[in-house]
């Protein structure tokens, strides 16, 4: 069951790299499908923004898996190469590690215990 995730956000492509951006996007989606089928990740969901500053945030993907799957992904050369391609063509690429599922319950319990220990 997923307890970890990666949020990858991107802005519009760099000037002159628009066609390459489309190529990299579709190639990247194929990679996520293959990695899901191989059990390297649990799931992924891709989003295109409909409002806000498109230059800064044109879309994002949420990749979910176990803590072990996400840790292994971060170390994998094919994942890192994929990120380099995205960073090379896009602006405002941000990668954020996240907790989800049971990890969030543990996180909130830890927070509550800390608040109590601090008298807050």
Backbone as numpy.savetxt, mean C-alpha at the origin, in Angstrom:
# Nx Ny Nz CAx CAy CAz Cx Cy Cz
-5.56 -14.69 8.39 -6.40 -13.50 8.39 -5.52 -12.26 8.39
-5.91 -11.29 7.59 -5.11 -10.07 7.45 -5.06 -9.28 8.75
-3.85 -8.93 9.13 -3.65 -8.06 10.29 -2.66 -6.95 9.97
-2.26 -6.86 8.69 -1.31 -5.83 8.25 -1.70 -5.40 6.84
-1.27 -4.20 6.50 -1.59 -3.67 5.18 -0.53 -2.66 4.76
-0.50 -2.41 3.47 0.33 -1.36 2.90 -0.61 -0.44 2.12
-0.49 0.84 2.36 -1.22 1.84 1.60 -0.21 2.52 0.68
-0.42 2.41 -0.62 0.47 3.05 -1.59 -0.36 4.10 -2.33
0.04 5.36 -2.19 -0.66 6.48 -2.83 0.23 7.07 -3.92
-0.42 7.63 -4.94 0.35 8.27 -6.01 -0.43 9.45 -6.57
0.34 10.39 -7.12 -0.24 11.54 -7.81 -0.22 11.30 -9.30
-0.37 12.36 -10.06 -0.36 12.26 -11.52 1.04 11.90 -12.00
1.14 11.36 -13.22 2.46 11.02 -13.76 3.31 12.26 -14.00
4.60 12.06 -13.98 5.52 13.14 -14.34 5.28 13.52 -15.80
5.47 14.78 -16.12 5.27 15.26 -17.50 6.11 14.43 -18.46
5.47 14.02 -19.55 6.16 13.25 -20.58 6.19 11.75 -20.31
5.68 11.32 -19.15 5.71 9.89 -18.81 4.30 9.30 -18.69
3.32 9.98 -19.25 1.92 9.56 -19.13 1.67 8.17 -19.72
2.18 7.91 -20.92 1.97 6.60 -21.55 2.69 5.50 -20.78
3.88 5.79 -20.32 4.62 4.82 -19.51 3.88 4.55 -18.21
3.24 5.57 -17.66 2.47 5.40 -16.42 1.34 4.40 -16.61
0.65 4.46 -17.73 -0.41 3.49 -18.01 0.15 2.08 -18.10
1.27 1.96 -18.79 1.93 0.66 -18.94 2.32 0.08 -17.57
2.93 0.91 -16.74 3.36 0.47 -15.42 2.15 0.15 -14.54
1.08 0.93 -14.64 -0.12 0.67 -13.84 -0.67 -0.72 -14.15
-0.88 -1.04 -15.42 -1.46 -2.34 -15.77 -0.52 -3.49 -15.44
0.77 -3.29 -15.62 1.76 -4.30 -15.25 1.74 -4.55 -13.74
1.63 -3.46 -12.98 1.59 -3.56 -11.52 0.35 -4.30 -11.07
-0.79 -4.04 -11.70 -2.02 -4.75 -11.34 -1.89 -6.25 -11.60
-1.22 -6.61 -12.69 -0.96 -8.03 -12.98 -0.10 -8.65 -11.89
0.92 -7.91 -11.44 1.77 -8.42 -10.36 0.96 -8.69 -9.10
0.10 -7.72 -8.71 -0.71 -7.92 -7.51 -1.60 -9.15 -7.65
-2.19 -9.34 -8.83 -3.03 -10.52 -9.07 -2.23 -11.81 -8.93
-1.02 -11.83 -9.50 -0.16 -13.01 -9.41 0.26 -13.26 -7.97
0.61 -12.21 -7.25 1.04 -12.37 -5.86 -0.10 -12.84 -4.98
-1.30 -12.40 -5.27 -2.48 -12.88 -4.54 -2.71 -14.36 -4.83
-2.67 -14.73 -6.10 -2.88 -16.13 -6.50 -1.82 -17.05 -5.89
-0.61 -16.53 -5.73 0.49 -17.32 -5.17 0.47 -17.34 -3.63
-0.45 -16.59 -3.02 -0.53 -16.55 -1.56 0.46 -15.61 -0.91
1.06 -14.74 -1.68 2.03 -13.79 -1.10 1.33 -12.64 -0.40
0.10 -12.34 -0.81 -0.74 -11.35 -0.14 -2.14 -11.94 -0.03
-2.94 -11.38 0.86 -4.32 -11.86 0.99 -5.25 -11.20 -0.02
-5.12 -9.88 -0.16 -5.99 -9.16 -1.09 -5.40 -7.79 -1.39
-5.99 -7.15 -2.40 -5.64 -5.77 -2.69 -6.85 -5.10 -3.32
-6.95 -3.80 -3.09 -8.03 -3.00 -3.65 -7.43 -1.70 -4.17
-7.75 -1.37 -5.42 -7.22 -0.18 -6.05 -8.32 0.88 -6.14
-7.96 2.11 -5.87 -8.91 3.22 -5.86 -8.39 4.36 -6.71
-9.28 4.99 -7.45 -8.99 6.24 -8.15 -9.80 7.33 -7.50
-9.16 8.42 -7.17 -9.87 9.50 -6.48 -10.77 10.26 -7.45
-11.88 10.75 -6.94 -12.83 11.52 -7.74 -12.88 12.99 -7.35
-12.22 13.30 -6.25 -12.19 14.69 -5.79 -10.88 14.93 -5.07
-10.63 16.18 -4.74 -9.38 16.53 -4.07 -8.33 16.95 -5.07
-7.10 17.04 -4.60 -5.98 17.47 -5.42 -5.43 16.27 -6.20
-5.85 16.14 -7.45 -5.44 14.99 -8.28 -3.94 14.98 -8.56
-3.34 16.15 -8.62 -1.89 16.21 -8.84 -1.17 15.47 -7.72
-1.66 15.61 -6.49 -1.02 14.99 -5.34 -1.54 13.58 -5.05
-2.82 13.34 -5.29 -3.39 12.04 -4.94 -4.41 11.61 -6.00
-3.90 10.99 -7.06 -4.75 10.53 -8.15 -5.35 9.16 -7.85
-4.67 8.41 -7.02 -5.17 7.08 -6.67 -4.35 6.45 -5.58
-4.83 5.29 -5.14 -4.10 4.54 -4.13 -4.53 3.09 -4.14
-3.72 2.26 -3.53 -4.00 0.84 -3.42 -3.80 0.43 -1.96
-4.66 -0.44 -1.48 -4.51 -1.02 -0.15 -4.23 -2.50 -0.36
-3.07 -2.94 0.10 -2.65 -4.33 0.01 -2.74 -4.93 1.40
-3.45 -6.06 1.52 -3.65 -6.66 2.84 -3.07 -8.06 2.91
-2.60 -8.41 4.10 -2.05 -9.73 4.34 -1.73 -9.90 5.81
-1.12 -11.01 6.11 -0.66 -11.21 7.47 0.59 -10.38 7.69
0.96 -10.21 8.93 2.18 -9.47 9.24 3.38 -10.11 8.55
3.41 -11.43 8.50 4.51 -12.15 7.86 4.52 -11.93 6.35
3.33 -11.95 5.72 3.27 -11.72 4.28 3.75 -10.31 3.92
3.29 -9.33 4.68 3.67 -7.94 4.38 5.15 -7.72 4.63
5.69 -8.30 5.70 7.13 -8.17 5.98 7.95 -8.80 4.86
7.51 -9.98 4.40 8.23 -10.66 3.32 8.15 -9.85 2.03
7.01 -9.24 1.79 6.84 -8.43 0.59 7.83 -7.26 0.58
7.97 -6.60 1.72 8.89 -5.46 1.82 10.33 -5.85 1.49
10.69 -7.10 1.76 12.05 -7.56 1.52 12.25 -8.13 0.11
11.16 -8.37 -0.60 11.23 -9.04 -1.90 11.73 -8.10 -3.00
12.66 -8.58 -3.78 13.25 -7.77 -4.84 12.22 -7.38 -5.89
11.30 -8.28 -6.27 10.33 -7.94 -7.30 9.37 -6.84 -6.83
9.02 -6.83 -5.55 8.19 -5.75 -4.99 8.96 -4.43 -5.01
10.20 -4.48 -4.61 11.02 -3.26 -4.58 11.23 -2.70 -5.98
11.42 -3.58 -6.96 11.57 -3.12 -8.34 10.28 -2.47 -8.83
9.17 -3.05 -8.45 7.88 -2.49 -8.82 7.73 -1.07 -8.26
8.12 -0.89 -7.00 8.04 0.44 -6.39 8.93 1.45 -7.10
10.12 1.02 -7.49 11.03 1.93 -8.21 10.37 2.41 -9.51
9.70 1.51 -10.21 9.01 1.91 -11.44 7.93 2.96 -11.15
7.16 2.72 -10.11 6.09 3.66 -9.75 6.67 5.02 -9.36
7.71 5.00 -8.56 8.34 6.25 -8.12 8.97 7.01 -9.28
9.47 6.27 -10.26 10.12 6.90 -11.41 9.14 7.64 -12.31
7.91 7.17 -12.38 6.94 7.80 -13.29 5.93 8.71 -12.59
5.75 8.52 -11.28 4.71 9.26 -10.57 5.27 10.28 -9.61
4.41 11.23 -9.25 4.77 12.20 -8.22 3.98 11.89 -6.96
4.51 12.35 -5.84 3.85 12.17 -4.55 3.52 10.72 -4.22
4.45 9.84 -4.49 4.26 8.43 -4.14 4.57 8.29 -2.65
3.60 7.73 -1.92 3.73 7.55 -0.48 3.40 6.11 -0.15
4.23 5.49 0.67 4.02 4.10 1.09 3.89 4.11 2.61
2.76 3.61 3.10 2.47 3.62 4.52 2.15 2.21 4.98
2.84 1.75 6.02 2.53 0.45 6.63 1.41 0.64 7.64
0.48 -0.28 7.66 -0.71 -0.16 8.51 -0.98 -1.45 9.26
-1.73 -1.30 10.35 -2.26 -2.44 11.08 -3.75 -2.52 10.80
-4.30 -3.72 10.85 -5.73 -3.93 10.63 -6.16 -5.19 11.36
-7.42 -5.51 11.29 -7.92 -6.74 11.91 -7.61 -6.82 13.39
-7.19 -8.00 13.83 -6.88 -8.23 15.24 -5.78 -7.32 15.76
-4.88 -6.92 14.89 -3.78 -6.04 15.32 -4.32 -4.70 15.81
-5.45 -4.25 15.26 -6.04 -2.99 15.72 -6.61 -3.13 17.13
-7.21 -4.27 17.44 -7.73 -4.48 18.79 -6.59 -4.46 19.80
-5.50 -5.13 19.47 -4.33 -5.14 20.34 -3.76 -3.73 20.49
-3.71 -3.01 19.40 -3.19 -1.64 19.42 -4.03 -0.76 20.35
-5.34 -0.85 20.25 -6.21 -0.02 21.07 -6.15 -0.42 22.54
-5.97 -1.72 22.81 -5.79 -2.16 24.20 -4.50 -1.59 24.77
-3.44 -1.62 23.97 -2.15 -1.06 24.39 -2.29 0.43 24.68
-3.01 1.12 23.85 -3.26 2.56 24.01 -4.01 2.83 25.31
-5.06 2.06 25.54 -5.86 2.24 26.76 -5.02 1.96 28.01
-4.19 0.92 27.98 -3.32 0.58 29.11 -2.33 1.70 29.35
-1.77 2.25 28.29 -0.81 3.35 28.43 -1.47 4.59 29.01
-2.63 4.93 28.53 -3.36 6.08 29.07 -3.61 5.89 30.58
-4.04 4.70 30.94 -4.34 4.42 32.35 -3.07 4.54 33.19
-1.94 4.00 32.69 -0.69 4.05 33.43 -0.17 5.48 33.60
-0.58 6.36 32.69 -0.16 7.76 32.74 -1.14 8.62 33.51
-2.22 7.99 33.99 -3.23 8.73 34.74 -4.08 9.65 33.87
-4.19 9.31 32.63 -4.97 10.14 31.69 -6.32 9.51 31.39
